[in-house]
């Protein structure tokens, strides 16, 4: 995937530096949309769990289906980018997302959990296309020395989407309180089917509106005159006799992305059910969904705070501090009860904020012409969001939800190793050896 080996096509008639504010503003809407849709899963999880009377492990198939798309479709989308370009790939990705959103209508009409999973997989496949095309496009749309600030800004709008989604989803999807599993088991098959139809119908209107919005956004992107970005086949004068497997910082970084996304998604996925526990806060699903916004909103604040700090301090050390803080808060929440435990774990989002971009940039260090391939490997590692939540679901089913958060702590411990040792590029690794 050619994330770094690209360049903006020069225009011989233009002398002054071009102003990319308008195209950046247009592309930033994509970051907001995929952040919103990704976090909406946190509302679907308790909703579908109640409808289908699922275990924690089985309901986490929602995240498994969604984040598996990154592993399955990252390489195909990168080839599509090289064939049809970044702008057209964004359009195709948005239309694929719209198809996935519209698939929620038949899934709710027949009350089929497998069809819900299929809709999520298609939706996430489209989001993967946006990730593969929009991230490098923003990275290259301007001066190289300001690329990180542009990405940080667009990712802040991604966090805005994740902050709004739980509140909106809670109001629209969790409008009616679900019946307890004991009551459902007393229903006749016909009554149970009618109840599930009624509950599942709440997703039809939101995802229909989302599908229409995605189609309109695809039309906007298609009609916009975005600067053309072309792929370069190679960089002359640079060493080609190299392999990504000769860069431990990349390999360890891919595992770090796997662990980070897995931990972040696992925590967010279980918050509604966690806050509903009698020993935590005893909140209804609708009320708890509103508090999930604090988890993602604190990540947005953390990105704005972290951007200038990353310019002043060594990224690896700052990553280590945030990792220790996040792990400490999770452990504290596991040891505590009541509203204190609730607010403590919500604070984890703030320290999650800089982890993804920092791990990503440390993993890409000194790759040179291999940076595109390295970016592809890091992007595929987002599949951690598919696997870690399912594993945490198994722990929750057997040891209880309150203690299942030990798995994210393990993930943070690995990230701490990466921050202090695993992230060293070859120039530092072999010099210090």
N, C-alpha and C positions, 0 to 999 in steps of 0.2 A: 504494500500500500504506500503510495508516494506522498507521505505527509510533509516531508521536508524538502524533497527533491523537486520543487516546483518554483516557478517564478512568474511575476506579473509581466504580461506582454508590454514592452515599451512602446510609446507613441512618439514618433520623431517630430511631430508638429507641436508637441507640448513641452515647454521649457520649464515652467514652474511645477513644483510638486503638486500632484493632484489631491483633491479633497475627497476623502473616502467616507465622510461622516454619514451621508445618506445611505450608501450601500451597507455600511456597518449597522446602521439603525434597522434596516430591513432584515438583515441576516440575524440580528439579535433576537427578533421575534421567534425564530426557530428554537433558540436556546430556551426561551420562556416556555414554549409549547411542549418540548420534550421533558422539561423539568416538571411541568404541571401534570402531564400524563403519567410519568414514572411514579410520582408520589401519590397519584390517585389510587394506585394499587394498595396503599396502606388502608384505604377505606373499603376497597373491595374485599380484602381479606376477612375482616370480621363479618361483613355482610354475607358473603358466600359461605363462610363457616357456619353461620346460623341457619341459612336456608337449607344447606345440604347436610347439616349435622356432621361436620367433618372434624377429624382430629387435627391437632396443630401441624403434624407432619404432612398430612394430605392437603390441607389448605395452603401450605407453603409451596405447593405445585404452581400456584399463581406466580410467585417470584421465579420459580424454576423455569416455567414456560417463557416468562418475559425476558429474563437475563440470559437464557440460553441463546437467544437471537444474536447476541454479541459474538458468541463463539461460532455460531453456524454461518452468519452472514457477513462478518467483517471482511473476509477475503473476497467473496463475490462482489460486495459493494465497491471495494477498492479497484477491482477490475472494471466495474461499470464506470467509475469516475474517470479512469484512464481512457475509456472508450468514448463517453458522451460528454465529459467535462463536469465541473463542479456545479454550475448553475442548474443544468438539466437533471443532474443527480438529486439535487435538493427538491426539485419538482416531483420527480418520480418517488422519492422518499415520502413526501407529504401525501401523495395520492395513495401510496401503500398504507400509510397510517390511517387515512380516511377509510379505506376498505376495512381495516381491522376494527375501527370504531363502529362502522355500520354492521359488522358481524355480531356486535353485542345485541342487536335487535332480535335476530332469530335465536340466539343463545338464550335470551330471556323468555322468548315466546314458547320454546319447548322445554325450558328449565333444564338445560344440559350443562353440567360442569365441564365435560370434555370440550364442548363447543365454546364455552367461555375461555378455556385455555387456548384453543385454536385462535380465537379472536385476539387474545393477548400476544400470542406469538407473531401474528401478522402485524399487529400494531408496533411491536418492538422491532420487527424486521425493518419497518419503515424508519423508526427512530435511529436504528443502527446506520441506515443510509445517510441520515442527517449528520450523525456524529462523524462519519468517515469523510463527508464532504465539507460541512460547515466549519469544523475545528481547524483544519489546515487552511481553509479559505480566509478565515479571520486572521490566522497567524501570518499570512502572506500579504494581506491587504493593507500595506503601509510599510513604514520603516522597520527593519529587523530589530533595531534596538528597543522599539516600543511594542514588540509583539506580545510579550508577557503581560503588559498592562492591558492591551486590547482583549486578550483571552480572559484575563481576570475580570474585566468589566462585563463581558458577555456571559461569563459563568455566574456572575452575581445576579444577572437577570434569570438565569437558569434556577438559581436558588429562590428568586422571587416566585417563580412558578411552583416550586416545591413547598413554599410557605403558604400560598393561597389554596392549593389543591385540597389539603385536609379539611379546611373550613368549608369550602364550597361543596366538596364531596359529602361531608357530614350533613349539611343542610338538605341536599338533594337526594342522596342515596340512602342515608340512614335516618330518614324522616320518621319511620315507624319503628317502634321498639319490637325486636324479635321475640318470639315465644321461647321459653326454656326448652331444652332438649327433652325433658321429661314429659312436657305437654305434647310435643310433636310425636312422641312414640305412642301416645294414646289415640292419635288420629287414625281414621280409616284411610286406605290408600287414596281414595278419591278426594277426601278432605285435605290430606297432606299435599296432593298435587295442586289443588286450588290455592292453598296457602302459599306454596312455593311460587306459583304463577303471580300472585299478588305482590309478594316481596320482591321477586326478580324484576317486575315491571318498572321498579324505581330507577333502573339503570338506562332504560330506553331513551328517555328524553335527554339526559345529560350527554350520552354518547352520540346521539343523533346531532345535537348542536355542535359537539366537538367535530364530528365528521364533516359537517357543512363548513365549519370554520377552517378546517384543514384544507378543504377544496378551494375556498376563497383565498387562503394564504398561498396555495400552489399557483393560483392564477396571478396573484400579486407578484410572486417571485418570477414567474414565467414572463410577465410583461415588463418587469423592471430591467433597466439597462445597467446590469451589474458589470463591473470591470472583468475582463476575461483573464483567467488564470490557466496557464498551460503547464503540462507535465514535462519535466526534463528527464531524459533517459540516463544521464550520467553527468558527473562533474569532472571536466578534464583536469589532469594533473594530480588527482587524488588516488590513493591506493585502493585497488579493487580486490587485492588478495587478502580478504578479511572475511570474518564470519561473525554473526551476532552472538554465537555461542562462545566467542573469545572475549566477550565483554560481560563479566560477572555482574556489574552494576545493572545491566539491562535484565539479565535472567532473574536476579534477586528482586529487581524492581517489578517484574511481571508478577511474581509471587506476592509482592507487596500490594500491587493494585488488586489482585485477587482477594487478599486478606482485608484490605481497606473497604472495598465495595461490599464484600460479604458482611463485614461488621456493621457498616452504616445501614445497609438495607435490612439486616436482621433486627437491629434495634428498632428502626422505624416501623417495621412490619408488625411487631408484637406490642407496640405501645398502647393501642386501643384496648386490646385484651388485658394488658398489664395493668392499666389504670382502672379496669373494671374489677380487678381482684378486691375482695373485701379487706384484705390486709394492707392494700395500697391506698386506693381512694374510693373504690366502690362506685365509680362513675358509670353512667349509661354509655352505650357506644357512641351516640350522637354527641354527648358532652365531651367524651374523651377525645373524639376526632378533632375538636377545636383546640385542644391542648397540644396535639401533635404538630400544629403549626409552629409552636415555640421551638420544637426540635429543629425543624428545617429553617425557620427564621433566624435562629441563632447562628446557623451555618452561613447564612447570607451576611449577617453582621461580621462574622469572623473573617470572611473573605475581604471585606472592605478594610478591616483592621490589619489583616495579615499582609496585604499587598505592600505597604511601605515597610513593614518589618522585614519582609523577605529581601528587601534591597539593602537593609542595614546589617542583618545578621546572617551567618552561615545557614543555608537552608536545612542542612542535615541536623544541626543543633536545635533549630526551631521546631523541626519535625519531631525530634526526640522529646522536647518539652511538651508539645501538644499530645503526643502519644501517651506519655506518663499521666498527664492530666485526665485524658479521656478514660484510660483504664482505671484510674483511681476513682473517678466518678461512678463508673459502672459497678465496681466492687462495693463502693459505699451504698449504692442503691440496693444491691443484693443483701447487704447487711442490715439495712434500715427498713422501716415500714411507714405506712401513712403517707401524707402529702409530701413529707420531706423526701422520701424515696422517689416520689414522682418528679419533683422539681430537680433533684440531683441528676437523674438520668436525662432530663430534658437539656441540661447544660452540656451534655456530651456533644451536641451538635456544633457548638461554638468551636470546640477543639478539633472537630472533624474537618473544619472548613478548608484548611490549607493542605490537607494530606494528599488529595488526588493530584493537584498541579505540581506539588513538590516532589512526590514520588515519580511522577511522569518526567519532569525535567531532569531529575537525578539519573533516571534510567536511560535517558537519551544522551547523556553527556559523552562526548568524544566518539560518537558513532560515525560522524562524517557521512560518507555516501550511503551508509547502512541505516541512516536515521529513519527513512521511510519504512523499511522492513521492521525496524525496532518499534516504531509507532504501531504497526499492525499487531505485533505480539502483545504490546501493552493494552491495546484496545480489546483484543480477544480475552485478556485476563479479567475483564469486567464480568465474565461468567461467574466469578465468585459470588455475585449477587443472586445467582441461581442455586448454588450448592450450599452455601453457609446457612441461609434461612431454613432449608429443609432439615439440615443436621440439627439446628437449634430446635426445630419443631419436634424431632425425635426425643431430644433431651427434655423438652417441656412436657411431652406425653408421659415420660417415665419418672422424671425427677421434680416436675412442677415448673411452672413458668417463671416464678420468682428466682429460681436458681439456674435457669437455662441460659442466662446472660453470661455465664462463665465462658461460653464459646467466643463471643466478641472480645473478651479479655485476652484470650489466647491469640487472637488475630492481632491485637494491639501490641502484644509482646514481640511478635515477629517484626512488626513495623519498627519497633524500637531497635531491634537488631539491625534492620536495614538502615535506619537513620544514622547509627553510630559506626557501623562497619561495612555492611553489605553494599552501601551506595557509593563507595569509593571507586572512582574511575581508574582505568589501568595506569595512568600517569602517577597517581598517588599510591595505588595498590602495590605496584612493583618497585616503586622508589622506597616505600617504607618496609618492604619485605627484606 
